[in-house]
Amino acid sequence: MTTFIEKNVEGVGVVLFVRSLRAKRINLSIKPFEGVRVSVPKGVSFQQAEQFVLKKLAWIQKNSSKVKKIESQKRAIAKQLGQMDVESAKEKLIQRLCALAKEHGFNFGKATVRHQKTKWGSCSYQNNISLNIQLTLLPQELIDYVLLHELVHTKIKNHSPQFWTELDKYVGDAKRLRSRLNQFLIDGDTN
């Protein structure tokens, strides 16, 4: 049985303190839509855990603002997805994938578009490509980057240096584009 308490900590707000039999030390985390959580190991009192939180006040405040930004972005994504014409968005992604494959001489199996929680796209060993519907919310340069990333996986099934060199041939500076892509969040866990 898990023991927990919620407590309003000055300067932080509501904090969830959870007794954890697996924890070796006090563990502090902040998650979007969940807030501040503290795992408290056996042998440590909830009062000691609260003192730990107060010592980490600056870190909590700094990271809480980042989490609020993530929450805001996720709400905006959910709103945009709710207003999207899903069928035309899927069609647009598949058409662009086919055009890039033809232009660069790639072959792939099936292509599907779904609402994925953690990935922008994937390529199976059978060269079937799966794309995230949320791609349609990105700038065109990043959409093309993801599509070409998956198309290159039809030839190279890993993220070796050879893969990145090959991808660079089609997108220019893949690492710069990857960095830009990482600034966008997927609705769900971040990738």
N, C-alpha and C positions, 0 to 999 in steps of 0.2 A: 504494500500500500504506500502510495506516494503522499508525503506530507508537504503542504505548501501554505504560504500566507501571501496575501497582497498587502502592501503597505505603501502609504503615501510618504515619499522621502522628499524633504525640502530641497528644492533646486533641481529635482529630477521628475517628480510626479509619481505615478503609481509604478511600483516595482514588484514583480512576481519573484518570490523566494521559494525555490523548490528543493526539498531534501533529495539528494541523489546518493544512492548506495554505490554507484560506479565512479563518481567523481573523486579524484585524489586531492583536488584543491578547489578553492572557490573559483567559479567560472562565470564571467559576466558577458552577456551578449545583448545586442539590440537588433530586432528584426522588424521589417516593415509590417504594419498592421498588428503586431504582437507586442511591441514595446520592449522595455528593459526586463531581462530575466536573469536571475542569479541561481546557479546550481550550487547547493550547499552540501559539502561532503559530511559524512558521519563524523561526529566528534567536534564539529564547528557549530556554534549556536547561531540562530538567526540574528541575534544582536551583533555578533562578530561579523556576520555577512553584511549587515547594514553599515557597520563602520568601514568595511572594505569599499562599499558603494560610495560612501562619502569621500573616501580618499581618491576615488576615481571620478569625481564629479566633473572635472574639466574634460576628461576623455568622453564621458557620457554626453555632455552638452555638445561637444564638437561632433560626435558621431550621430547624435539625435537629429541634428540639422541635415546631415546627409540622408538619414533614413526618411525624414519628412519629404525631402526632394524626391526620393525614390517612390514614396507613396503617392505623391502628386503626379509623377510621370505615369505610374501604373493606372491611376484613375483616368488620366487623359487617354491612355491607350485603350482602356476598356470602353470609354465613351466613343472614341473613333471607330473601334471595332463594331460597336452597336449600330453605328450609322453607315457602315460599309455595305456596299452591294457585293456580297461574298462571291457570288457566281462570276460576276465580271472581273473581280479581283483575281480569282483563281485562273480564269481564262487568260488574263493579262500576263500573269507569271509564267504559265505554261508556254504561251506564245513567245515570250522573251527568251525562255530557256531553249526552245526549239531554234529560234533565230541565232542565238549565240553558239549552239551546238553545230548548226549548219555552217556558220561563218568560220568557225575554228576547227572543223573536222572532227567533232566528238560524236560518239554514239552512246546512247543510254537506253535502258529498258523502259519501264513505266515511270511516269511522273505523277506524283500526287501532291495536293496542297491541303494542309490541315492546320488546325489551331494547335500548335505545339507549345509546351510550357518551358522547355529548356534549350531548344536548339533552333537556329535559323534555318538549317537544312541538314540533310544527311544523304549519303550514297551507300547503298548496300553492295555486297560482293557480287550481286547479280546486275549491278549498275542501275538499279532502280533509285530514282531520286525523289526524296520527300522534302517539301518546302513548307515553311511556316507562313501562314496567311498574313502575319504581322509584317512580313517583308514589304508589303505594299505601302506601309507607313514610312518607309525609309526613303532617303534621296536615291535617285536612279543609279548614281555611281556605286552606292553600297549594295543595291539590289543586284547589279551586274557582278559585283565582287563576290557575293554569296553564290550566285548561279555559276559563275566560272570556277569558284572554289570546288563546288560539287562536281562540276564537269571534269575538272582535273583529277578528282578522285576516281573517275571511271578508268583512268590510266595508272594512277599511283594511289594505293589504298592506305596511305599513312601520312603523317605530317613530318616526314624526313626533310633534310635540307634539299634533296632532289625535288620534293613536292613544291616547296616554296620557290625554288628557282624556276620550275615549270610554270607555276601560277604567275610569277612576275612577268613572264613573257606575254601574258594576256591582260594583266591589270596594271602593269607598271610597278608601283611600290606597294606590294601586298601587305607589308608590315604596317605601313601608314594607314592603309584602308582598314586593316584589322583593328588598329588602335581606334580609329573613328567609329567603327562598328561597335566596339566595346563601350562606347559612350551611350549607346541606346540599350534600353532594357527590354527584355522579353516579359510579357505579362505572366508572371509566375516566378520561378526561381531565375536568378540571373545566370547567364551562361558563362 
